[in-house]
Amino acid sequence: MTDTIKREMKPGEMLYPVPAVMATLGEGDEANIITIAWTGIINSRPPMTYISVRKERYSHPILMKTGEFVINLCTEELTRATDFCGVKSGRDVDKFKEAGLTKEQADLVKCPMIKESPINLECKVTQVIELGSHDMFMAEIVKVHAREDLFDESGRLDPVKAGLVAYIHGEYYPVNKTPIGKFGYSVMKAKTQKRLSKEAHMKRVEQNRQKRRNK
């Protein structure tokens, strides 16, 4: 490895990549969409997430009042709508209408989901933390909806099939569809790694056959 020089920079939000998602909140005429990049998983039992929202955003008081939201994962096809919902304000436009998105009823929260999104996470706020420019809305994930075609033959969810996107330094990027490895591969026995590589190859062959059949 060659020696490289690193430039020192002032502190900033330089954690990349991050998810690009659309959060839905409110109900009825107040229902709105806000594009969020500052989100993630913070606990597994119970499953918990968060979204960080600026205090001056139109969605902030709605979240404070209702304590509910849905995280709608975004795909390459939804990127334009995702960007639109990030630069336009719900004070001025009906984002569902203008972005061509469809409201879908959730099960456990009153705010709508986005039908076109492949995976929706219903969330109930458990705590709000004031941080400065943003407030962090910590929430429990109370239900998940995933599109049927994202499951394989064994019933395992394969979200990569959806063509998800990530956000890096102001730009949207498609998630790489070819994995470098899977969790634990660095200590995996050669025999196990060989078997899994063969299984992955057979899976790709079958997927290509399926694509040819569907043409």
Salt bridges, closest charged atoms under 4 A:
GLU30 OE2 - LYS65 NZ 3.06
GLU56 OE2 - ARG54 NH1 3.98
GLU76 OE2 - LYS177 NZ 2.87
ASP107 OD2 - LYS143 NZ 2.90
GLU122 OE2 - HIS145 NE2 2.61
ASP135 OD1 - LYS55 NZ 2.76
ASP135 OD2 - HIS60 NE2 2.72
ASP149 OD1 - ARG147 NE 2.64
ASP158 OD2 - LYS203 NZ 3.75
GLU199 OE2 - ARG195 NH1 3.02
GLU206 OE1 - ARG209 NH1 3.72
GLU206 OE2 - ARG213 NH1 3.63
